[in-house]
């Protein structure tokens, strides 16, 4: 199965052919750690997590690198506001980032480098550019000479005239041309700085990713990714630096996800219209955000609203219920079959799986892939409704339903990171029901054990099982109360 991807560099849909198969080298730009991550960050993370899963499914040996920018003007300004040092801010929000990623089930990258751990590599890149005549020192700062790189603008498709019209020089800058960008910034009082051939200072943003990609992946990588807003100037500037040094392509495929908007405006901290990931997963199961993201093609804008989260919740419930209903159907009267051959649902599952993977092979078309899964859900619904109305199900139908529901669960879990807790939850429910089937609770040890299970579920953001235990205990005359000192219980 060949994979086609949209390459921003060429503006075309192309067959994906890695440089050294089965190896695939991917670099994506990470977060600047001065605040909590928001839905815009979450979308990019979920998109590239999905790409990575599918590439691995295709048999590729993926090495995935995503960086942290842990020194930056925004981090420094935040540190000043709080009367602390920049590293305290960076460490706080890196920890916050990891909590968020765990909550929304984004797998860690294979390497997650920090800028402050790669200062020497960054200096080496800048020195190479100066030695080759692509960069110059000016009063302790170092700038890249944009006009010295003849292909500048090839990613963003901007002409020199367009760029010059929007370029400007800050009063503190010492560059020769308004288009030139900083590689190294001389130190200012109270700011973090490192020694360099040009004096004390710190790196410019656009050089950091080049240096870290070079170190961890090499001089040419297969995929460079990030949000659409990074095409210019960040990724354009990366290309200029990397290819000025090597004389060969920096990345074979440039893949960019669309922006998250709110009422048509880009979600951003500067506009104050952002929703943090923490706010999302305290209100919803983390799968709901993943599903919302996957319902939109990765290159299209995603306009966020709480109404759309509710729509995703309803769709998610349909998927989950279709799989969980197998446990209920097993409890119906199972009728012996009188022959009739293989149930047509088996062929439907085969067709669904083929169509699902074909959609993902067509530029990671997740909305189309999901439509095939929901078509299978509809077929499962027909069997379920018939069984409920008749109060029984045939062995042939039950076996087909189990096969289809397991396939549905496998696709959702493996490719999309959804429903990963489904069967463990079913098992917990069955244990709880078995223990409580007598209709009342007599043993306080059992109540304490169930409270402990519920606490673990809440810590893991598995609110469905936590609420199930609370509600089931209440039905049986036990009320739980969550207090700062822990969960207490009493008989009603």
C-alpha positions as a printed Julia matrix, in Angstrom:
492×3 Matrix{Float64}:
   0.0     0.0    0.0
   1.61    3.25  -1.14
   1.27    6.36   0.99
   0.63    9.76  -0.56
   1.3    12.96   1.39
   0.85   16.63   0.6
   4.27   18.29   0.44
   4.11   22.0    1.29
   7.42   22.51  -0.5
   6.1    21.4   -3.9
   2.43   22.16  -3.3
   1.57   18.68  -4.55
   0.32   15.31  -3.36
   3.32   12.99  -3.66
   4.1     9.35  -3.05
   6.04    9.02   0.19
   9.49    7.54  -0.46
  11.86    7.8    2.52
  15.56    8.4    2.01
  16.7     5.13   3.58
  13.74    2.75   3.99
  12.54    1.28   6.25
  13.94    4.14   8.35
  11.84    7.32   8.54
  13.28   10.43  10.21
  10.75   12.99  11.48
  11.3    16.34  13.18
   8.49   18.56  14.42
   8.75   21.88  16.2
   7.73   21.66  19.83
   6.39   24.19  22.3
   7.95   27.29  23.83
   7.5    26.5   27.5
   6.23   29.67  29.15
   2.6    28.63  29.78
   0.24   25.66  29.69
  -0.44   24.02  26.32
  -3.72   24.84  24.58
  -5.93   23.11  22.01
  -3.89   24.54  19.13
  -0.8    22.76  20.47
  -2.88   19.66  21.15
  -4.07   19.45  17.56
  -0.54   19.4   16.15
   0.53   16.82  18.7
  -2.43   14.54  17.96
  -1.99   14.91  14.18
   1.66   13.89  14.19
   1.06   11.17  16.76
  -1.45    9.7   14.28
   1.0     9.99  11.37
   3.64    8.22  13.39
   1.26    5.38  14.34
   0.28    4.83  10.71
   3.85    4.9    9.44
   4.75    2.27  12.04
   1.75    0.2   10.95
   3.13    0.33   7.38
   6.34   -1.22   8.7
   8.56    1.85   8.86
  11.19    2.23  11.57
  10.32    5.75  12.72
  12.67    8.01  14.67
  10.66   10.98  15.89
  12.21   14.13  17.36
  10.23   17.0   18.89
  12.03   19.81  20.72
  11.43   22.16  23.63
  12.32   25.84  23.29
  13.33   26.51  26.89
  14.98   29.92  26.5
  13.07   32.7   24.74
  11.84   36.26  25.25
   8.45   35.04  26.47
  10.04   32.73  29.03
  12.36   35.48  30.23
   9.49   37.97  30.54
   7.41   35.44  32.48
  10.32   34.87  34.84
  10.62   38.62  35.45
   6.91   38.89  36.2
   7.25   36.16  38.83
  10.64   37.31  40.16
  12.26   33.98  39.42
  14.75   32.57  36.9
  13.95   31.43  33.37
  14.79   27.78  34.06
  12.2    27.57  36.84
   9.55   28.7   34.35
  10.78   26.32  31.65
  10.9    23.31  33.98
   7.43   24.07  35.33
   5.83   24.13  31.91
   7.77   21.16  30.58
   6.31   19.2   33.51
   2.87   20.62  32.66
   3.38   19.62  29.03
   4.16   16.02  29.96
   1.05   15.83  32.16
  -1.06   17.1   29.27
   0.48   14.69  26.76
  -0.13   11.75  29.07
  -3.72   12.85  29.55
  -4.48   13.09  25.82
  -2.44    9.93  25.13
   0.16   11.39  22.84
   3.18    9.12  22.83
   6.48   10.78  23.78
   8.88   11.47  20.93
  11.95    9.24  20.68
  14.1    12.28  21.43
  12.84   15.5   23.06
  15.82   17.87  23.06
  15.98   21.17  24.92
  17.63   24.24  23.43
  19.71   24.91  26.55
  21.28   21.46  26.21
  22.42   22.17  22.62
  24.14   25.54  22.84
  27.42   24.21  21.42
  25.65   22.59  18.47
  23.85   25.87  17.78
  27.13   27.8   17.91
  28.65   25.28  15.47
  25.82   25.87  12.98
  26.22   29.66  13.22
  29.99   29.43  12.86
  29.6    27.31   9.71
  27.25   29.92   8.23
  29.67   32.76   9.04
  32.6    30.81   7.55
  30.64   30.17   4.33
  29.68   33.83   3.97
  25.97   33.39   4.65
  26.03   35.16   8.03
  27.79   38.13   9.58
  28.55   39.49  13.04
  27.38   42.98  13.97
  28.05   44.41  17.42
  27.89   41.02  19.19
  24.84   39.86  17.24
  25.0    37.45  14.32
  22.59   37.67  11.38
  21.78   35.45   8.41
  22.0    37.33   5.11
  18.75   36.35   3.42
  19.75   37.61  -0.03
  22.85   35.42   0.03
  20.61   32.33  -0.18
  19.14   32.4   -3.67
  16.27   29.98  -2.98
  14.9    31.88   0.0
  11.09   31.9   -0.16
  10.68   28.52  -1.88
   8.65   27.0    0.97
   6.32   29.93   1.64
   6.16   30.9   -2.06
   6.84   34.54  -1.14
   8.71   36.85  -3.48
  11.49   39.15  -2.2
   9.2    42.12  -2.89
   6.44   40.66  -0.67
   8.89   39.96   2.11
  10.52   43.39   1.9
   7.12   45.08   2.13
   6.49   43.48   5.53
  10.03   43.61   6.88
  11.12   46.11   9.48
  14.11   46.8   11.69
  13.75   47.12  15.45
  15.71   50.0   17.02
  17.94   47.53  18.88
  18.85   45.54  15.74
  22.13   45.98  13.87
  21.37   44.06  10.68
  22.39   45.17   7.19
  19.09   44.32   5.52
  15.54   44.33   6.93
  15.06   40.74   5.71
  18.03   39.38   7.67
  17.24   37.4   10.82
  19.14   36.85  14.06
  21.14   33.69  14.67
  22.79   34.89  17.89
  21.67   37.7   20.19
  24.2    39.52  22.35
  23.49   39.38  26.05
  21.43   41.98  27.87
  21.55   42.67  31.56
  19.55   40.15  33.58
  19.1    37.72  30.67
  20.56   34.2   30.42
  23.67   34.03  28.26
  26.39   31.68  27.07
  29.95   32.22  25.81
  30.45   32.25  22.05
  33.02   33.41  19.46
  30.97   36.64  19.2
  30.73   37.28  22.93
  28.12   36.34  25.52
  24.61   35.87  24.22
  21.86   33.38  23.4
  20.55   31.64  20.29
  18.01   32.97  17.84
  14.86   30.84  17.52
  15.3    29.81  13.88
  18.74   28.27  14.41
  17.8    26.03  17.31
  15.74   23.52  15.32
  18.4    23.19  12.61
  21.07   22.35  15.18
  18.9    19.83  17.04
  17.7    18.14  13.85
  21.3    17.88  12.59
  22.45   16.29  15.83
  19.67   13.77  16.33
  18.6    12.94  12.76
  21.33   14.02  10.34
  21.71   16.58   7.57
  18.69   15.42   5.51
  15.49   14.16   7.11
  12.37   12.6    5.64
   9.62   14.71   7.22
   9.67   18.11   8.88
   6.35   19.04  10.41
   4.55   21.69  12.39
   1.65   24.09  12.31
   0.72   26.11   9.26
   1.79   29.29  11.07
   5.41   28.09  11.15
   5.89   28.01   7.37
   7.03   31.63   7.4
   9.34   32.74   8.75
  10.45   29.83  10.96
  10.58   26.92   8.53
  11.69   29.13   5.66
  14.59   30.27   7.81
  15.44   26.7    8.81
  15.71   25.69   5.15
  17.95   28.65   4.36
  20.41   27.83   7.15
  20.49   24.05   6.75
  20.81   24.06   2.97
  23.34   26.9    2.96
  25.57   24.64   5.06
  24.99   21.3    3.32
  24.04   22.21  -0.24
  21.35   19.53  -0.2
  17.68   19.31   0.85
  17.03   19.69   4.56
  13.72   17.8    4.51
  12.21   15.74   1.69
   8.61   16.38   2.79
   7.24   19.38   4.64
   3.91   18.6    6.31
   1.85   21.28   8.05
  -1.37   20.97  10.01
  -4.07   23.63   9.8
  -4.7    26.07  12.61
  -7.23   25.84  15.41
  -9.55   28.83  15.27
 -12.27   30.25  17.5
 -14.96   32.08  15.58
 -12.63   32.21  12.59
  -9.7    33.73  14.51
  -6.53   31.78  15.25
  -6.52   30.38  18.8
  -3.6    32.05  20.55
  -2.48   33.33  23.9
  -1.91   36.81  22.53
  -5.59   37.08  21.55
  -6.76   35.53  24.81
  -9.15   33.16  23.01
  -7.39   29.94  23.94
  -8.61   26.88  25.83
  -5.97   24.89  27.69
  -5.66   21.14  27.36
  -6.1    20.9   31.11
  -9.5    22.58  30.84
 -10.46   20.08  28.15
  -9.57   16.93  30.04
 -11.07   18.11  33.3
 -14.41   18.44  31.47
 -14.18   15.57  28.98
 -12.59   12.19  28.54
  -9.29   12.85  26.69
 -10.5    10.72  23.77
 -13.11   13.36  22.93
 -10.5    15.93  21.9
  -8.62   13.32  19.86
 -11.83   12.43  18.05
 -12.67   16.1   17.43
  -9.24   16.6   15.86
  -9.52   13.46  13.72
 -12.95   14.49  12.39
 -11.22   17.33  10.49
  -8.62   16.75   7.78
  -5.28   17.77   9.22
  -4.64   20.47   6.57
  -8.01   22.17   7.09
  -8.75   24.75   9.79
 -10.49   23.41  12.89
 -12.9    25.92  14.4
 -13.17   24.99  18.07
 -16.33   25.33  20.14
 -17.85   23.57  23.12
 -20.8    22.62  20.91
 -18.41   20.7   18.66
 -16.95   18.99  21.71
 -20.48   17.84  22.56
 -20.93   16.52  19.02
 -17.65   14.63  19.34
 -18.83   13.28  22.71
 -21.99   11.88  21.11
 -20.02   10.3   18.28
 -17.58    8.83  20.78
 -20.43    7.36  22.8
 -21.73    5.65  19.65
 -18.34    4.05  19.02
 -17.83    2.97  22.59
 -21.36    1.66  23.03
 -21.14   -0.39  19.82
 -18.14   -2.22  21.25
 -19.37   -2.52  24.84
 -22.78   -3.82  23.76
 -21.2    -7.17  22.96
 -20.99   -7.77  26.72
 -24.75   -7.13  26.98
 -25.68   -9.23  23.96
 -23.88  -12.2   25.51
 -26.38  -12.1   28.37
 -29.38  -12.53  26.05
 -30.78  -15.91  25.18
 -28.47  -17.38  22.56
 -30.37  -19.36  19.94
 -28.88  -22.29  18.07
 -28.28  -21.64  14.36
 -29.81  -23.69  11.64
 -27.0   -23.16   9.15
 -26.99  -20.39   6.59
 -23.27  -19.95   5.95
 -21.0   -17.09   6.97
 -22.64  -13.96   8.3
 -22.32  -11.0    5.85
 -20.84   -8.88   8.64
 -17.5   -10.67   8.18
 -17.26   -9.36   4.62
 -18.31   -5.91   5.84
 -15.44   -5.92   8.35
 -12.95   -6.88   5.65
 -14.18   -4.09   3.37
 -14.14   -1.6    6.27
 -10.54   -2.38   7.18
  -9.39   -2.07   3.57
 -11.23    1.22   3.07
  -9.97    2.53   6.42
  -6.32    2.01   5.52
  -6.82    3.29   1.98
  -8.16    6.55   3.42
  -5.17    6.94   5.73
  -2.87    6.24   2.78
  -4.43    9.18   0.95
  -2.7    12.02   2.8
  -3.82   10.76   6.23
  -7.52   11.33   5.5
  -8.8    10.64   9.02
 -12.37   12.01   8.48
 -12.91    9.56   5.63
 -11.33    6.73   7.63
 -13.72    7.46  10.5
 -16.7     7.45   8.15
 -15.92    3.83   7.3
 -15.84    2.93  10.98
 -19.19    4.59  11.64
 -20.65    2.65   8.73
 -19.6    -0.51  10.56
 -21.15    0.86  13.76
 -24.46    1.2   11.9
 -24.33   -2.46  10.89
 -23.67   -3.46  14.48
 -26.66   -1.35  15.51
 -28.95   -3.31  13.22
 -27.94   -6.6   14.85
 -28.27   -5.12  18.33
 -31.71   -3.63  17.72
 -33.01   -6.89  16.24
 -31.66   -8.85  19.21
 -33.2    -6.44  21.74
 -36.59   -6.53  20.06
 -36.62  -10.33  19.95
 -34.99  -10.84  23.33
 -32.51  -13.28  21.82
 -29.57  -13.5   19.42
 -28.34  -16.35  17.27
 -24.9   -17.87  17.75
 -24.04  -16.81  14.2
 -24.97  -13.17  14.86
 -23.26  -13.07  18.24
 -20.03  -14.46  16.8
 -20.13  -11.96  13.92
 -20.86   -9.09  16.33
 -17.89  -10.03  18.51
 -15.58  -10.24  15.48
 -16.71   -6.84  14.17
 -16.59   -5.08  17.53
 -13.08   -6.38  18.2
 -11.95   -5.16  14.78
 -13.51   -1.75  15.43
 -11.78   -1.49  18.79
  -8.44   -2.58  17.36
  -8.51    0.05  14.6
  -9.5     2.84  16.97
  -6.9     1.91  19.54
  -3.94    1.15  17.27
  -4.28    3.94  14.73
  -6.01    6.71  16.67
  -5.11    6.06  20.31
  -8.82    5.88  21.2
 -10.66    3.53  23.55
  -7.42    2.3   25.11
  -9.13    1.8   28.46
 -12.25    0.12  27.12
 -11.8    -3.53  27.94
 -10.08   -2.99  31.28
 -13.1    -0.87  32.21
 -15.48   -3.64  31.13
 -13.59   -6.09  33.3
 -13.77   -3.79  36.34
 -17.5    -3.36  35.8
 -18.03   -7.11  35.7
 -16.07   -7.6   38.93
 -17.98   -4.82  40.68
 -21.34   -6.2   39.55
 -20.4    -9.68  40.68
 -19.4    -8.48  44.12
 -22.55   -6.37  44.49
 -25.06   -8.77  42.93
 -26.54   -9.57  46.33
 -28.13   -6.12  46.29
 -26.52   -4.64  49.41
 -23.07   -4.05  50.85
 -22.19   -5.55  54.19
 -18.4    -5.66  54.15
 -16.69   -2.3   54.77
 -13.44   -3.77  53.4
 -15.13   -4.23  50.04
 -16.33   -0.6   50.06
 -12.83    0.62  50.85
 -11.43   -1.48  48.02
 -13.95   -0.04  45.56
 -13.1     3.48  46.72
  -9.43    2.72  46.09
 -10.23    1.47  42.56
 -12.29    4.62  41.97
  -9.42    6.84  43.15
  -7.03    5.17  40.71
  -9.57    5.6   37.92
  -9.92    9.32  38.69
  -6.13    9.8   38.72
  -5.98    8.19  35.27
  -8.83   10.46  34.04
 -11.09    7.42  33.6
 -14.15    9.29  34.81
 -16.62    6.82  33.33
 -15.55    3.95  35.62
 -15.16    6.33  38.59
 -18.72    7.57  38.14
 -19.95    4.02  37.6
 -18.58    2.88  41.0
 -20.0     5.96  42.76
 -23.45    5.58  41.21
 -23.61    1.81  41.71
 -22.69    2.13  45.36
 -25.36    4.8   45.81
 -27.94    2.46  44.3
 -26.96   -0.02  46.99
 -27.19    2.43  49.87
 -23.63    3.75  50.09
 -22.93    7.46  49.52
 -19.43    8.71  48.73
 -18.14   12.15  49.63
 -14.88   13.49  48.15
 -13.06   15.65  50.7
  -9.55   17.18  50.9
  -8.68   14.35  53.29
  -9.83   11.69  50.85
 -13.07    9.96  49.94
 -15.44    9.2   52.86
 -18.51    6.96  52.77
 -21.67    6.5   54.74
 -24.81    4.38  54.6
 -27.95    6.12  53.43
